[in-house]
């Protein structure tokens, strides 16, 4: 394609704003009554099927995030295509966070306009993300509602038997800010992210490991044939809970693994490690699988509050830090239960990740093509999981893997591997040629072992304390692919090549060229509720599972 020249500014100073608040009895300025523009998709879908209980107390403190629009959107899309296309002059010429902010991020002037409005409404600006895409604020429920032209009520979700607060009407902003503000996150606290982790019905804690260990899954997928261990690379784990270092150490000791100590990066003050919750097994599964594949990689465990604002802030923090070349995500929510405003905010950070050469892998879900089965929308809705449905990341489905010793024997699609068609995101150009007649983004893109019947040996908190358990789920498949990418990035760096970066354009181009036939195990049997595995791409296992050494060699050959 035709390349585009970019003028990239010098490094920008990190935004630092003093928290400013008005007194509780300050009057709202006339700006509050000015012409307003509604922000689309800022109401929780749960409001439509929940019972209103009462008005939120006027003085109840709330925290929300105002998300700002990216600039030069068309130019950004052209750049993302160019930077991922072999032969283009911009191929592999990734940006720094400062360069991205200068070319595509909101300007400091945009931030100033928004913060002036917010403080005029008696709200406190508590921080601005380093990429200037997120302005965090705090204030009382009545002032926040007034600022965004809505009303806050308490609701009862009969399906989930829980109370939550939410705005009754779409949020709005003064029309002179409509060109800057993309959405508001945190006006409700209904949506929470759940793990994509699964265990066999008969699974019980054990003193010795069962299931597949590193020798089995590394051997099955030829991960042990790349000749690298991930040294010099960094993997970011996207988490809403914590872990115990002693559990990770026990895993390493049992399998003879060594590497850099896992480090925690708190987001919005969250740090669960002293008292991990129910998601501890998820965090330790993610870390232990990455360690088993790429023991030399540095792992950064980003821990955020399990909320809309926590997810948005974590996405912005990871790309602003720019320390990792790959992100592994094993938490998600079904699209119908998630506002488009939230998905857009997270996806803007994913676009920044692609521009910076960061690969992202997300679990596609463990409820098949009915991803809302365990949520408010219920099993009658065909739905896919977000963030896996984002076109700027790689959705990872699941299989049942059978071995011959420590080598590959056969695979079938796991019957509850998440997959289907997004209702939010358009079909990206690189998904043309898959043989699937869909106008929108389909998932997953790839897959690996996830069936708990052929699950992984994981050391984590059991019923009687720390113990070995057999765990599966697409939560195990996503970190396996993240580990592969760490191995690849190390190999690419040694060969003088760029990091893999945004993965999907390269994987689909490889598969469509015919050169990738030996780079994937094409899974052709099994299915989920609505889709069947078949030759080539399908909405259960994607392009297939990795023949890692062949895949790495073909990617390196294609991306000179």
C-alpha positions in Angstrom: 0.0 0.0 0.0 1.1 3.6 -0.3 3.2 4.7 2.6 2.6 7.8 4.7 5.2 10.1 6.2 4.8 10.8 9.9 6.2 13.8 11.7 6.8 12.5 15.2 7.3 15.0 18.0 10.1 14.9 20.6 9.3 13.1 23.8 6.4 14.7 25.7 6.4 15.4 29.4 4.1 13.1 31.4 0.9 15.0 32.3 0.8 16.1 35.9 -2.4 17.7 37.2 -3.0 19.0 40.6 -6.3 17.7 42.0 -8.8 20.6 42.1 -12.2 20.6 43.7 -14.8 23.1 44.4 -16.6 23.3 47.8 -19.6 21.1 48.3 -22.1 24.0 48.0 -20.5 25.6 45.0 -23.0 26.6 42.3 -22.9 25.0 38.9 -21.8 27.3 36.2 -24.1 28.3 33.3 -22.0 25.9 31.2 -24.0 23.1 32.7 -27.2 24.4 31.0 -25.5 24.9 27.6 -26.4 22.8 24.6 -25.4 19.2 25.2 -24.6 16.1 23.0 -25.5 12.6 24.1 -22.6 10.1 24.3 -23.7 6.9 22.6 -23.6 3.5 24.4 -23.0 4.9 27.9 -25.8 3.0 29.7 -25.3 -0.5 31.1 -27.3 -3.1 29.2 -28.3 -4.6 32.6 -30.6 -1.6 33.3 -33.1 -2.9 30.7 -33.6 -6.2 32.6 -33.2 -5.0 36.2 -35.6 -3.5 38.7 -35.0 0.1 39.8 -34.9 0.3 43.6 -34.1 3.8 44.6 -32.1 7.0 43.9 -28.4 6.9 44.7 -27.8 9.1 47.7 -26.7 12.6 46.6 -23.6 12.6 48.6 -22.4 9.1 47.8 -18.8 9.3 46.4 -18.2 7.9 42.9 -15.2 7.7 40.7 -15.5 7.7 36.9 -13.2 8.0 33.8 -13.7 10.4 30.9 -12.3 8.9 27.8 -10.9 11.1 25.1 -11.0 10.5 21.4 -7.9 9.6 19.4 -6.9 12.1 16.6 -6.2 11.4 12.9 -8.1 8.1 13.1 -7.9 7.4 9.3 -4.1 8.0 9.3 -3.7 5.7 12.4 -5.5 2.9 10.6 -3.2 3.4 7.6 -0.2 3.3 9.8 -1.3 0.1 11.6 -1.7 -1.6 8.2 1.7 -0.3 7.0 3.6 -1.2 10.2 2.3 -4.8 9.9 2.8 -5.3 6.1 6.1 -6.9 5.0 7.7 -4.8 2.3 6.1 -1.6 3.4 8.7 1.1 4.2 7.1 1.5 7.6 7.0 -2.3 8.4 8.3 -2.9 11.9 8.9 0.8 12.5 7.0 0.9 15.8 6.3 4.1 17.7 7.2 5.0 21.3 4.4 6.1 23.6 5.5 9.8 23.2 5.4 9.5 19.4 2.0 7.9 19.4 0.7 10.6 21.7 2.1 13.3 19.5 0.6 11.9 16.3 -2.6 10.3 17.4 -3.4 11.0 21.1 -5.5 13.7 22.5 -3.6 17.0 22.8 -2.8 18.7 26.1 -5.3 21.4 24.9 -8.0 18.7 24.7 -7.2 17.5 28.2 -7.3 21.1 29.5 -10.7 21.8 28.0 -12.2 18.7 29.6 -10.6 19.3 33.0 -11.8 22.9 33.1 -15.4 21.7 32.5 -15.1 19.0 35.1 -13.7 21.2 37.8 -16.3 23.8 37.1 -18.9 21.2 38.0 -17.4 20.7 41.5 -15.5 17.5 40.5 -12.0 16.5 41.4 -9.6 15.5 38.7 -7.6 12.7 40.3 -5.3 11.9 37.4 -4.7 11.8 33.7 -3.2 8.8 32.0 0.2 9.2 30.5 -1.2 8.8 27.0 -3.8 11.5 27.8 -6.6 9.2 26.7 -8.2 8.9 30.2 -9.1 11.6 32.7 -10.1 10.1 36.1 -12.4 12.1 38.4 -14.1 11.8 41.7 -17.2 13.5 43.2 -20.5 13.0 44.7 -23.3 11.2 42.9 -25.4 14.3 42.4 -22.5 16.4 41.0 -21.4 13.6 38.6 -24.9 13.1 37.4 -25.4 16.8 36.9 -22.1 17.1 35.0 -23.1 14.4 32.6 -26.7 15.2 32.3 -28.1 12.0 33.8 -29.4 10.5 37.0 -28.0 7.7 39.2 -30.3 5.0 40.6 -29.9 1.7 42.5 -31.0 -1.4 40.6 -31.6 -5.1 41.4 -30.4 -7.6 38.9 -32.7 -10.6 39.4 -30.6 -12.9 37.3 -27.4 -12.3 39.3 -29.2 -11.5 42.5 -27.1 -8.4 43.2 -27.6 -4.7 43.5 -25.8 -2.1 41.4 -25.9 1.6 40.7 -26.3 2.9 37.2 -27.2 6.0 35.2 -30.9 5.9 34.0 -30.2 7.8 30.8 -27.3 8.2 28.4 -24.5 10.5 29.6 -24.0 13.8 27.7 -21.5 16.6 27.6 -21.6 20.2 26.5 -21.7 20.2 22.7 -18.4 22.1 22.5 -16.7 19.0 24.1 -18.3 16.5 21.8 -15.4 16.5 19.4 -13.0 15.5 22.2 -15.0 13.2 24.6 -15.5 9.6 23.4 -17.4 8.3 26.5 -17.7 8.1 30.3 -16.9 4.9 32.2 -17.9 4.1 35.8 -21.4 5.6 35.9 -22.4 2.0 36.8 -20.8 -0.8 38.7 -22.6 -3.7 37.2 -20.1 -5.3 34.8 -17.3 -7.4 36.3 -14.8 -9.4 34.4 -14.7 -13.2 35.0 -12.0 -15.7 34.4 -12.0 -18.1 31.5 -10.7 -20.9 33.7 -12.2 -24.4 33.8 -11.5 -27.6 35.9 -12.7 -31.2 35.5 -15.7 -32.1 37.6 -13.7 -34.7 39.4 -10.7 -32.4 40.0 -9.4 -32.4 43.5 -6.3 -31.0 45.1 -3.3 -33.3 45.0 0.2 -33.6 46.4 1.7 -34.4 43.1 1.0 -32.9 39.7 -1.4 -34.4 37.2 -2.3 -33.2 33.8 0.2 -31.7 31.3 3.4 -30.1 32.5 5.9 -28.1 30.4 7.5 -31.1 28.9 4.1 -32.2 27.5 2.8 -28.9 26.1 6.2 -27.6 24.9 6.8 -30.9 23.1 3.3 -31.2 21.6 3.5 -27.7 20.0 7.2 -27.8 19.2 7.8 -24.9 21.5 11.0 -26.6 22.7 12.4 -26.5 19.2 12.6 -22.7 18.8 16.0 -22.6 20.6 15.0 -19.7 22.8 13.7 -19.3 26.3 12.2 -15.8 26.2 15.3 -14.1 27.8 15.3 -10.3 27.2 11.5 -10.2 26.6 8.7 -9.1 28.9 5.1 -10.4 29.2 2.4 -8.4 30.8 -0.3 -10.4 32.6 -3.7 -8.5 32.7 -5.3 -9.4 36.1 -8.1 -8.5 38.5 -6.7 -10.6 41.4 -3.4 -11.6 42.9 -1.1 -14.5 43.5 1.2 -16.1 46.0 4.9 -16.1 45.1 5.4 -19.3 47.0 2.9 -21.1 44.7 4.9 -19.9 41.6 8.1 -21.0 43.2 6.7 -24.4 43.9 5.8 -24.8 40.3 9.2 -23.7 39.1 10.9 -26.1 41.6 8.9 -29.1 40.5 9.6 -28.6 36.8 13.2 -27.3 37.1 12.4 -23.9 35.8 14.2 -20.6 36.5 13.9 -17.1 35.3 13.3 -13.5 36.5 11.2 -13.1 39.6 7.6 -12.2 38.8 6.8 -8.5 39.6 3.5 -6.9 40.4 2.4 -3.5 38.9 -0.5 -2.0 40.9 -3.1 -0.1 38.9 -5.4 2.4 40.7 -3.9 1.2 44.0 -5.0 -2.4 43.5 -2.5 -5.0 44.9 -4.2 -8.3 45.8 -1.0 -10.3 46.6 -1.2 -10.1 50.4 -4.7 -11.6 50.3 -5.5 -13.1 46.9 -9.2 -13.8 46.2 -11.2 -16.3 44.2 -9.3 -15.4 41.0 -5.9 -16.5 42.5 -6.0 -19.7 40.4 -6.4 -17.6 37.3 -3.4 -15.4 38.0 -1.2 -18.4 38.9 -2.4 -20.4 35.9 -1.4 -17.5 33.6 2.0 -17.0 35.2 2.8 -20.7 35.4 1.9 -21.4 31.7 4.1 -18.5 30.6 6.9 -19.7 32.8 6.6 -23.2 31.3 6.8 -21.9 27.7 9.2 -19.0 28.1 11.0 -19.4 31.5 13.5 -16.6 30.7 10.9 -13.9 30.1 10.2 -11.2 32.6 6.6 -11.3 33.8 4.8 -8.1 34.9 1.5 -8.8 36.7 -0.7 -5.7 36.3 -3.4 -5.8 38.9 -6.4 -3.5 38.7 -9.8 -3.2 40.4 -12.4 -5.4 38.8 -14.4 -2.6 37.3 -15.0 -0.7 34.1 -12.6 2.0 35.2 -10.1 -0.6 36.3 -10.0 -2.2 32.9 -9.7 1.1 31.0 -7.0 2.3 33.3 -5.0 -1.0 33.1 -5.1 -0.9 29.3 -3.8 2.7 29.3 -1.2 1.9 31.9 0.3 -1.1 30.1 0.7 0.7 26.8 2.0 3.9 28.4 4.6 1.9 30.4 5.6 0.2 27.1 7.7 -2.4 29.0 6.2 -5.5 27.5 6.2 -6.9 23.9 3.2 -9.1 24.6 0.1 -9.0 26.8 -1.8 -12.1 28.0 -5.5 -11.6 28.9 -7.6 -14.3 30.5 -10.5 -12.2 31.9 -13.5 -11.0 29.9 -17.2 -10.3 29.7 -19.7 -11.1 27.0 -20.3 -8.2 24.5 -24.1 -7.8 25.3 -23.3 -7.1 28.9 -20.6 -4.5 28.2 -21.2 -1.0 27.0 -19.6 0.0 23.6 -18.2 3.0 25.4 -16.0 0.7 27.5 -15.0 -1.5 24.6 -14.0 1.6 22.6 -11.9 3.0 25.4 -10.0 -0.3 25.8 -9.7 -0.8 22.1 -8.1 2.6 21.7 -5.3 1.4 24.0 -5.1 -1.8 21.9 -4.5 0.4 18.8 -1.7 2.1 20.6 -0.3 -1.3 21.5 -0.3 -2.3 17.9 1.4 0.9 16.9 4.1 0.2 19.5 4.7 -3.4 18.4 2.9 -5.1 21.4 1.2 -8.4 20.7 -2.1 -9.1 22.6 -3.7 -12.5 23.2 -7.1 -12.8 24.9 -9.1 -15.9 25.9 -12.2 -16.4 23.7 -14.3 -17.7 26.6 -15.4 -21.1 28.0 -19.1 -21.0 27.2 -18.9 -21.7 23.4 -20.9 -19.5 21.1 -23.2 -18.5 24.1 -20.7 -16.4 26.0 -23.4 -14.8 28.2 -24.4 -18.2 29.7 -23.2 -17.3 33.2 -24.1 -13.6 33.0 -27.2 -11.4 33.0 -28.1 -11.8 29.3 -28.2 -15.6 29.7 -27.6 -18.7 27.5 -30.2 -17.8 24.9 -28.0 -15.1 23.3 -25.4 -15.9 20.7 -22.5 -13.8 21.8 -18.7 -13.6 21.9 -16.3 -12.4 24.6 -14.6 -9.1 24.9 -11.6 -8.3 24.7 -11.2 -11.3 22.5 -13.6 -9.8 20.0 -11.4 -6.7 19.5 -9.9 -6.7 16.0 -6.7 -5.3 17.5 -5.9 -8.4 19.5 -5.7 -12.1 18.9 -8.6 -14.2 20.3 -7.5 -17.7 21.5 -9.9 -20.6 21.5 -9.6 -24.1 22.9 -9.0 -27.7 22.0 -8.7 -31.2 23.5 -5.1 -32.2 23.0 -4.0 -35.8 22.9 -0.4 -36.8 23.1 1.9 -39.7 22.2 4.4 -39.4 25.0 5.5 -35.8 24.9 4.7 -35.3 21.2 1.5 -34.3 19.3 -1.0 -37.0 18.5 -4.4 -35.3 17.7 -6.7 -32.5 18.6 -10.4 -31.9 18.5 -12.3 -28.7 19.2 -13.2 -28.2 22.8 -17.0 -28.3 23.0 -17.2 -25.0 24.9 -14.5 -23.1 23.1 -15.7 -19.5 22.8 -16.4 -18.4 19.2 -18.8 -16.7 17.0 -19.4 -13.3 15.4 -19.0 -9.9 17.1 -22.0 -7.6 17.2 -19.7 -4.5 17.7 -16.6 -4.7 15.6 -16.5 -4.6 11.8 -14.8 -7.4 9.9 -11.1 -6.5 9.5 -9.6 -6.7 6.0 -7.2 -9.5 7.0 -10.1 -11.8 7.8 -11.2 -11.8 4.2 -10.6 -15.2 2.6 -11.5 -17.3 5.6 -14.6 -18.7 3.9 -16.8 -17.4 6.7 -19.7 -15.3 5.4 -19.9 -12.7 8.1 -19.9 -8.9 7.9 -18.3 -8.5 11.3 -15.3 -9.7 13.2 -15.2 -13.4 14.0 -13.4 -15.2 16.8 -11.3 -17.0 17.7 -8.2 -16.4 15.6 -6.1 -19.3 16.9 -6.3 -21.9 19.6 -4.5 -24.4 21.8 -5.3 -27.0 24.5 -8.0 -25.8 26.9 -10.3 -28.8 27.6 -9.9 -29.5 31.4 -10.2 -33.2 30.5 -6.7 -32.7 29.0 -5.8 -29.9 31.4 -2.6 -28.5 32.8 -0.8 -29.2 36.0 -1.0 -26.0 38.1 0.1 -25.3 41.6 -2.4 -23.0 43.4 -4.7 -22.7 46.3 -6.8 -25.8 46.8 -9.5 -26.8 49.3 -6.9 -27.6 52.0 -4.3 -25.1 51.0 -1.8 -24.8 48.2 -1.8 -28.0 46.1 -1.6 -29.4 42.5 -4.7 -29.1 40.4 -5.6 -29.9 36.8 -6.9 -26.7 35.2 -8.0 -25.8 31.6 -10.0 -23.2 29.9 -9.1 -20.7 27.2 -7.4 -19.0 30.1 -4.6 -21.5 29.6 -4.6 -21.1 25.8 -4.0 -17.4 25.8 -0.8 -17.4 28.0 0.6 -20.3 25.9 0.4 -18.2 22.8 1.8 -15.3 24.7 4.7 -17.5 25.7 5.3 -18.5 22.1 5.5 -14.8 21.1 8.1 -14.2 23.8 10.2 -17.0 22.3 9.6 -15.6 18.8 10.5 -12.0 19.8 13.8 -13.2 21.3 14.6 -15.1 18.1 13.6 -12.2 15.9 15.8 -9.8 17.9 18.8 -12.1 17.5 18.1 -12.1 13.7 17.9 -8.3 13.6 14.1 -8.3 13.0 11.3 -6.4 14.7 9.1 -7.9 17.4 6.0 -9.7 16.2 3.7 -6.9 17.1 0.1 -7.0 16.0 -0.2 -10.7 15.2 -3.4 -11.3 13.2 -2.5 -9.6 9.9 0.6 -11.8 9.8 -1.1 -15.1 10.8 -3.9 -14.7 8.3 -1.6 -13.6 5.5 0.5 -16.7 6.2 -2.5 -19.0 6.2 -4.0 -17.5 3.1 -0.7 -17.8 1.2 -0.5 -21.5 1.6 2.9 -21.2 3.2 1.3 -21.6 6.6 -0.2 -25.0 6.1 2.6 -26.7 8.0 2.7 -23.9 10.6 -0.7 -24.8 12.1 -2.4 -28.0 13.3 -5.7 -27.6 11.4 -8.3 -28.8 13.9 -11.2 -30.2 11.8 -13.4 -32.1 14.3 -15.7 -31.1 17.1 -17.6 -27.9 17.7 -19.4 -25.6 20.1 -23.2 -24.9 20.2 -23.5 -23.1 16.9 -20.3 -23.8 14.9 -18.3 -26.8 13.8 -14.6 -27.2 13.3 -13.7 -27.6 9.6 -10.7 -27.5 7.2 -9.1 -24.1 7.4 -10.5 -21.3 9.5 -13.5 -21.9 11.8 -15.3 -20.1 14.6 -14.3 -22.7 17.2 -10.5 -23.1 16.8 -9.6 -20.3 14.4 -6.6 -21.0 12.1 -5.6 -23.9 14.4 -2.9 -24.6 17.0 0.8 -23.8 16.6 3.5 -26.0 15.1 5.7 -23.5 16.8 9.1 -24.0 15.1 7.5 -24.0 11.6 5.4 -21.0 12.5 8.3 -19.0 13.8 10.5 -19.8 10.7 7.8 -18.8 8.3 7.0 -15.6 10.1 10.7 -14.7 10.1 11.0 -15.6 6.4 8.0 -13.5 5.5 8.9 -10.5 7.6 12.4 -9.5 6.4 
